[in-house]
């Protein structure tokens, strides 16, 4: 089997990846449909889409530490089946409200928040469960393939959503049918999880309940300058740069005067680059900090350029560059956080990572939406890219001062003198457990 797909030799991982692809396709369908629904219902569409996005990601900011403790305390395979139901129910209800023609903007706000609670509880368990399915040697590959699956769905999902919304008339009822379809797709990961062979899993020992478990995870990360650098970079990029579902909607409608199908295609074009980045990540045997920061810098530049492009065609053609740079940064950061973290703390560390990465969106999305309404959609991209470049530059300067230079950025995780347990991990674990 090709080195790019070696994790698929594991039967449990094949089931996991199949269920995830079906569910991710439905999720991307709902993202397009939900934004289109808000644009139809709200007077100030850009601001309303920003508020909806912020509410959907707000629970990641508030609940991720608790979700990380839950992920370390309970069997992840069982927990993930529960979280799929937590996401399916609000999706079904929102779709039903839209189909029956009674949906209002406040309905979308409330159900986006409820959906976000399910997502916040799901994410740490899902991220850390991968290390229980595959061996440590295949973990980097599996994380890359997870991203490839997510972004393959990102190619298929928006395209299907755009076509279906157009076919059903382009109104609120059309978006409702697409959102209800997403609710059904959560059956796929539930069946996949139930069909796994438990004897082939490597479940991490569950942690007993004890006071200060969240603080223990925070102390551990605080003792790892490499992990702090990653968290700062993903916060800046996630807060001000990765608001694509909103910025693309604004660019498609306000700047280029396009409809639902063309908006959906923008996500597909971006996902082509994202999928390429994920497959390249799956082939890498090692991960370096320089890949995280380098990809973040490239992304910031690419976003500024996107905001200056003159036409829908040039904007669409540029989308794969944005997708490639963004996905390379995301996958490298995700892999580094998992590979370089002590197993007994992985759930809590990944929760902190997701809180920073996803939780920044509620802070940035309303601001970006206001910028689009006040100064124009182009400034959502130019400003976001500029802030990303500034933030990454400041993070690199801090890391150089803290670690005595930038040499460690060049070293692969797991190599002598690397970012992994051989350098800071033992001391960080000891401090965390005090």
C-alpha positions as CSV (number, residue, x, y, z in Angstrom):
1,X,0.0,0.0,0.0
2,X,1.2,3.5,-0.7
3,X,2.8,5.3,2.3
4,X,0.2,8.0,1.9
5,X,-2.6,5.6,2.8
6,X,-0.9,3.1,5.0
7,X,-3.3,3.6,8.0
8,X,-6.1,2.3,5.8
9,X,-4.6,-1.2,6.2
10,X,-6.0,-1.1,9.8
11,X,-9.7,-2.3,9.6
12,X,-10.8,-0.2,12.5
13,X,-9.3,2.9,10.9
14,X,-11.1,2.1,7.6
15,X,-14.4,2.0,9.4
16,X,-13.6,5.2,11.3
17,X,-12.5,7.1,8.1
18,X,-15.6,6.0,6.2
19,X,-18.0,7.1,8.9
20,X,-16.2,10.4,9.2
21,X,-16.3,11.1,5.5
22,X,-20.1,10.6,5.3
23,X,-20.6,12.8,8.4
24,X,-18.2,15.5,7.2
25,X,-19.9,15.7,3.9
26,X,-23.2,16.4,5.6
27,X,-21.6,18.9,7.9
28,X,-20.2,20.9,4.9
29,X,-23.6,20.7,3.3
30,X,-25.2,22.2,6.4
31,X,-22.6,25.0,6.7
32,X,-23.4,26.2,3.2
33,X,-27.2,25.8,3.7
34,X,-27.1,27.5,7.1
35,X,-25.3,30.5,5.9
36,X,-27.6,30.8,2.9
37,X,-30.6,30.5,5.2
38,X,-29.4,33.3,7.4
39,X,-28.7,35.5,4.3
40,X,-32.4,35.0,3.3
41,X,-33.8,35.7,6.8
42,X,-31.7,38.6,8.0
43,X,-31.7,42.2,7.0
44,X,-28.0,42.7,7.7
45,X,-26.8,39.4,6.3
46,X,-23.1,39.8,6.8
47,X,-23.5,40.6,10.5
48,X,-26.1,37.8,11.0
49,X,-23.8,35.2,9.4
50,X,-21.0,36.4,11.7
51,X,-23.2,36.1,14.8
52,X,-24.3,32.6,13.7
53,X,-20.7,31.5,13.2
54,X,-19.7,33.0,16.5
55,X,-22.5,31.3,18.4
56,X,-21.7,27.9,16.8
57,X,-18.1,28.1,17.9
58,X,-18.6,29.8,21.3
59,X,-19.0,26.5,23.1
60,X,-15.6,25.5,22.0
61,X,-14.2,28.5,23.9
62,X,-16.3,27.8,27.0
63,X,-16.6,24.0,27.2
64,X,-13.4,22.6,25.7
65,X,-11.5,22.3,29.0
66,X,-14.4,20.4,30.5
67,X,-14.7,18.3,27.3
68,X,-11.0,17.4,27.6
69,X,-11.5,16.1,31.1
70,X,-14.5,14.1,30.0
71,X,-12.4,12.7,27.1
72,X,-9.7,11.5,29.5
73,X,-12.1,10.1,32.0
74,X,-14.5,8.0,29.8
75,X,-14.1,5.5,27.0
76,X,-13.8,7.6,23.9
77,X,-15.5,5.1,21.6
78,X,-18.7,5.2,23.7
79,X,-18.4,9.0,24.2
80,X,-18.2,9.6,20.5
81,X,-21.5,7.8,19.9
82,X,-23.2,10.1,22.3
83,X,-21.8,13.2,20.8
84,X,-23.0,12.2,17.3
85,X,-26.6,12.3,18.7
86,X,-26.0,15.6,20.3
87,X,-25.1,17.1,16.9
88,X,-27.8,15.3,14.9
89,X,-30.8,16.5,17.0
90,X,-30.3,20.3,16.5
91,X,-29.5,19.8,12.8
92,X,-32.8,17.9,12.3
93,X,-34.8,20.5,14.2
94,X,-33.3,23.5,12.3
95,X,-34.0,21.7,9.0
96,X,-37.5,21.0,10.1
97,X,-38.2,24.6,11.0
98,X,-36.8,25.8,7.6
99,X,-38.8,23.2,5.6
100,X,-42.0,24.1,7.3
101,X,-41.3,27.8,6.6
102,X,-41.4,29.0,10.2
103,X,-37.7,29.5,10.7
104,X,-36.5,32.8,12.0
105,X,-33.1,34.2,12.6
106,X,-33.2,33.7,16.4
107,X,-34.0,30.0,15.7
108,X,-30.8,29.7,13.8
109,X,-28.9,31.5,16.5
110,X,-30.2,29.2,19.3
111,X,-29.7,25.9,17.4
112,X,-26.3,26.9,16.1
113,X,-25.3,27.3,19.8
114,X,-26.8,23.9,20.7
115,X,-25.0,22.3,17.8
116,X,-21.8,24.0,18.9
117,X,-22.2,22.4,22.4
118,X,-22.3,18.9,20.7
119,X,-19.3,19.8,18.6
120,X,-17.3,21.1,21.6
121,X,-17.9,17.8,23.5
122,X,-17.1,15.7,20.4
123,X,-13.8,17.3,19.3
124,X,-11.3,16.4,22.0
125,X,-12.5,12.8,22.2
126,X,-12.4,12.5,18.4
127,X,-9.0,14.0,18.0
128,X,-7.4,11.9,20.8
129,X,-9.3,8.7,19.7
130,X,-7.1,8.4,16.6
131,X,-4.1,7.4,18.7
132,X,-6.2,4.5,20.1
133,X,-6.9,3.2,16.6
134,X,-3.5,3.3,15.0
135,X,0.1,2.7,16.3
136,X,2.4,5.6,17.2
137,X,4.3,5.1,14.0
138,X,1.1,5.6,11.9
139,X,-0.3,8.5,14.0
140,X,1.1,11.3,11.7
141,X,-0.2,9.5,8.7
142,X,-3.7,9.0,10.3
143,X,-4.0,12.6,11.2
144,X,-3.1,13.6,7.7
145,X,-5.7,11.2,6.3
146,X,-8.3,12.5,8.7
147,X,-7.7,16.0,7.2
148,X,-7.8,14.5,3.7
149,X,-11.2,12.9,4.5
150,X,-12.5,16.2,6.0
151,X,-11.4,18.2,2.9
152,X,-12.6,15.6,0.4
153,X,-15.9,16.0,2.1
154,X,-15.4,19.7,1.8
155,X,-15.1,19.3,-1.9
156,X,-18.2,17.2,-2.2
157,X,-20.4,18.8,0.5
158,X,-20.6,22.4,-0.7
159,X,-21.1,21.4,-4.3
160,X,-24.0,19.1,-3.4
161,X,-25.5,21.7,-1.1
162,X,-25.3,24.4,-3.8
163,X,-26.9,22.2,-6.4
164,X,-29.6,21.0,-4.1
165,X,-30.5,24.5,-2.9
166,X,-30.7,25.6,-6.4
167,X,-32.8,22.6,-7.5
168,X,-35.3,23.1,-4.7
169,X,-35.8,26.8,-5.5
170,X,-33.1,28.5,-3.6
171,X,-35.4,29.6,-0.7
172,X,-35.5,28.8,3.0
173,X,-37.3,25.4,2.4
174,X,-34.5,24.3,0.1
175,X,-31.9,25.0,2.8
176,X,-34.0,23.0,5.3
177,X,-33.9,19.8,3.2
178,X,-30.1,20.1,3.0
179,X,-29.8,20.6,6.8
180,X,-32.1,17.7,7.5
181,X,-29.9,15.5,5.3
182,X,-26.9,16.3,7.4
183,X,-28.8,15.1,10.5
184,X,-29.1,11.7,8.9
185,X,-25.4,11.4,8.0
186,X,-24.5,11.1,11.7
187,X,-25.8,7.5,11.6
188,X,-22.6,6.7,9.6
189,X,-20.0,7.3,12.4
190,X,-22.3,5.7,15.0
191,X,-22.5,2.5,12.9
192,X,-18.7,2.7,12.3
193,X,-17.8,3.0,15.9
194,X,-20.2,0.2,16.9
195,X,-18.7,-2.1,14.2
196,X,-15.0,-1.7,15.3
197,X,-13.1,-4.7,16.7
198,X,-12.3,-3.8,20.3
199,X,-9.4,-6.2,20.5
200,X,-7.5,-4.2,17.9
201,X,-7.9,-0.9,19.7
202,X,-5.4,0.6,22.1
203,X,-7.6,2.5,24.6
204,X,-5.7,4.9,26.8
205,X,-6.2,4.3,30.5
206,X,-9.1,6.4,31.8
207,X,-8.2,8.9,34.5
208,X,-10.1,8.9,37.8
209,X,-11.9,12.0,38.9
210,X,-9.7,14.3,40.8
211,X,-9.7,18.1,41.5
212,X,-7.6,20.3,39.3
213,X,-7.5,18.1,36.2
214,X,-8.0,21.2,34.0
215,X,-5.3,23.1,35.8
216,X,-3.0,20.1,35.3
217,X,-3.4,20.3,31.6
218,X,-2.8,24.0,31.5
219,X,0.3,23.7,33.6
220,X,1.7,21.0,31.3
221,X,1.2,23.2,28.2
222,X,2.6,26.2,30.0
223,X,5.8,24.3,30.5
224,X,6.2,23.5,26.8
225,X,7.3,26.6,24.8
226,X,6.9,24.6,21.6
227,X,3.2,23.9,22.3
228,X,2.6,27.5,23.4
229,X,4.0,28.7,20.1
230,X,1.6,26.4,18.2
231,X,-1.3,27.6,20.2
232,X,-0.6,31.3,19.6
233,X,-0.2,30.7,15.9
234,X,-3.5,28.8,15.6
235,X,-5.3,31.4,17.7
236,X,-4.3,34.3,15.4
237,X,-5.0,32.4,12.2
238,X,-8.3,30.9,13.5
239,X,-9.6,34.2,14.9
240,X,-8.8,36.5,12.1
241,X,-8.1,34.3,9.0
242,X,-10.2,31.1,8.9
243,X,-13.6,32.7,8.6
244,X,-14.0,31.3,5.1
245,X,-17.7,30.4,5.2
246,X,-18.5,34.0,6.1
247,X,-15.9,35.8,3.9
248,X,-16.7,33.6,0.9
249,X,-20.4,34.3,1.3
250,X,-19.8,38.1,1.4
251,X,-17.4,38.0,-1.5
252,X,-19.8,35.9,-3.6
253,X,-22.9,38.0,-3.0
254,X,-21.7,41.5,-2.3
255,X,-18.6,41.8,-4.5
256,X,-19.2,39.4,-7.4
257,X,-23.1,39.3,-7.4
258,X,-23.3,35.5,-7.5
259,X,-25.8,33.0,-6.2
260,X,-25.9,29.8,-4.1
261,X,-24.3,27.5,-6.7
262,X,-21.3,29.9,-7.2
263,X,-20.9,30.3,-3.5
264,X,-20.8,26.6,-2.9
265,X,-18.2,26.2,-5.7
266,X,-15.9,28.6,-3.9
267,X,-15.7,26.1,-1.0
268,X,-15.1,23.3,-3.4
269,X,-12.2,25.1,-5.1
270,X,-10.6,25.9,-1.7
271,X,-11.0,22.3,-0.7
272,X,-9.0,21.1,-3.7
273,X,-6.0,22.9,-2.2
274,X,-6.9,21.7,1.3
275,X,-7.1,18.1,0.1
276,X,-3.7,18.4,-1.6
277,X,-2.2,19.7,1.6
278,X,-3.7,16.9,3.7
279,X,-2.3,14.2,1.4
280,X,1.1,15.8,1.4
281,X,0.9,15.9,5.2
282,X,0.1,12.1,5.3
283,X,3.4,11.4,3.5
284,X,5.6,13.3,6.0
285,X,7.4,11.0,8.4
286,X,8.2,13.9,10.8
287,X,6.8,17.3,11.8
288,X,8.7,20.5,12.4
289,X,7.6,23.8,14.0
290,X,8.9,25.6,11.0
291,X,6.2,24.0,8.9
292,X,3.5,25.4,11.3
293,X,4.8,28.9,11.2
294,X,5.9,28.9,7.6
295,X,2.5,27.7,6.4
296,X,0.8,30.4,8.6
297,X,2.9,33.1,7.0
298,X,2.1,31.8,3.5
299,X,-1.6,31.7,4.4
300,X,-1.5,35.4,5.6
301,X,0.0,36.5,2.4
302,X,-2.4,34.4,0.3
303,X,-5.4,35.9,2.1
304,X,-4.3,39.5,1.5
305,X,-3.9,38.6,-2.2
306,X,-7.4,37.1,-2.3
307,X,-8.9,40.3,-1.0
308,X,-7.4,42.2,-3.9
309,X,-8.4,39.9,-6.8
310,X,-10.6,41.6,-9.4
311,X,-13.1,39.0,-10.5
312,X,-15.0,35.9,-9.4
313,X,-12.9,33.7,-11.7
314,X,-9.6,34.9,-10.4
315,X,-10.9,34.6,-6.8
316,X,-12.0,31.0,-7.4
317,X,-8.7,30.1,-9.1
318,X,-6.8,31.5,-6.1
319,X,-8.9,29.5,-3.5
320,X,-6.7,26.3,-3.8
321,X,-3.7,28.3,-2.6
322,X,-5.6,29.5,0.5
323,X,-6.8,25.9,1.1
324,X,-3.3,24.4,0.7
325,X,-1.6,26.9,3.1
326,X,-4.4,26.8,5.7
327,X,-4.6,23.0,5.7
328,X,-0.8,22.5,5.9
329,X,-0.7,24.7,9.0
330,X,-3.7,23.1,10.6
331,X,-2.5,19.5,10.0
332,X,1.0,20.2,11.1
333,X,-0.2,21.9,14.3
334,X,-2.7,19.1,15.1
335,X,0.0,16.4,14.5
336,X,2.6,18.2,16.6
337,X,0.2,18.6,19.5
338,X,-0.6,14.9,19.5
339,X,2.8,13.4,18.8
340,X,4.6,15.7,21.3
341,X,2.2,15.3,24.2
342,X,2.2,12.7,27.1
343,X,-0.6,10.1,26.4
344,X,-2.2,10.5,29.8
345,X,-2.7,14.2,29.2
346,X,-3.6,14.1,25.5
347,X,-7.3,14.6,25.8
348,X,-6.9,17.7,27.9
349,X,-4.1,19.1,25.7
350,X,-6.1,18.6,22.6
351,X,-9.1,20.3,24.3
352,X,-6.9,23.3,25.0
353,X,-5.7,23.2,21.4
354,X,-9.3,23.1,20.1
355,X,-10.4,25.8,22.5
356,X,-7.8,28.1,21.2
357,X,-8.2,27.1,17.6
358,X,-12.0,27.0,17.3
359,X,-12.8,29.2,20.3
360,X,-11.2,32.2,18.7
361,X,-13.9,32.2,16.0
362,X,-16.6,33.7,18.3
363,X,-14.2,36.6,19.0
364,X,-13.2,37.2,15.4
365,X,-16.4,36.3,13.4
366,X,-18.6,39.2,14.6
367,X,-15.7,41.6,14.1
368,X,-15.0,40.3,10.6
369,X,-18.7,40.5,9.8
370,X,-18.8,44.1,11.0
371,X,-15.8,44.9,8.9
372,X,-17.5,43.4,5.9
373,X,-20.7,45.4,6.5
374,X,-18.8,48.7,7.2
375,X,-15.8,48.7,4.9
376,X,-16.6,46.1,2.3
377,X,-16.1,42.4,1.9
378,X,-12.6,42.8,0.6
379,X,-11.3,44.2,3.9
380,X,-12.4,41.0,5.7
381,X,-9.6,39.2,3.8
382,X,-7.0,42.0,3.6
383,X,-7.3,42.8,7.2
384,X,-7.4,39.2,8.3
385,X,-4.3,38.3,6.4
386,X,-2.5,41.4,7.7
387,X,-3.3,40.6,11.4
388,X,-2.3,37.0,10.8
389,X,1.2,38.0,9.6
390,X,1.6,40.4,12.5
391,X,0.5,37.9,15.1
392,X,2.7,35.1,13.8
393,X,5.7,37.4,13.7
394,X,5.2,38.4,17.3
395,X,4.8,34.7,18.3
396,X,8.1,33.8,16.6
397,X,9.9,36.6,18.4
398,X,8.5,35.4,21.8
399,X,9.6,31.8,21.1
400,X,13.1,32.9,20.1
401,X,13.5,34.9,23.4
402,X,12.1,32.0,25.5
403,X,14.0,29.1,24.0
404,X,17.3,30.9,23.3
405,X,16.9,31.0,19.5
406,X,15.1,29.5,16.6
407,X,17.2,26.4,16.2
408,X,14.5,24.1,17.7
409,X,12.0,25.2,15.0
410,X,14.1,23.3,12.5
411,X,14.2,20.0,14.4
412,X,11.7,17.2,13.7
413,X,9.5,15.9,16.5
414,X,11.0,12.7,18.0
415,X,14.6,13.4,16.8
416,X,17.5,14.0,19.3
417,X,17.1,17.5,20.6
418,X,13.6,17.7,19.2
419,X,10.3,19.2,20.4
420,X,9.1,16.0,21.9
421,X,9.4,14.3,25.3
422,X,13.2,14.3,25.2
423,X,13.4,18.0,25.7
424,X,10.7,19.6,27.8
425,X,8.2,16.8,28.4
426,X,9.5,15.2,31.6
427,X,9.8,18.6,33.4
428,X,6.4,19.7,32.1
429,X,4.7,16.5,33.4
430,X,6.3,16.9,36.8
431,X,5.2,20.6,37.1
432,X,1.7,19.7,35.9
433,X,1.3,17.0,38.6
434,X,2.3,19.3,41.5
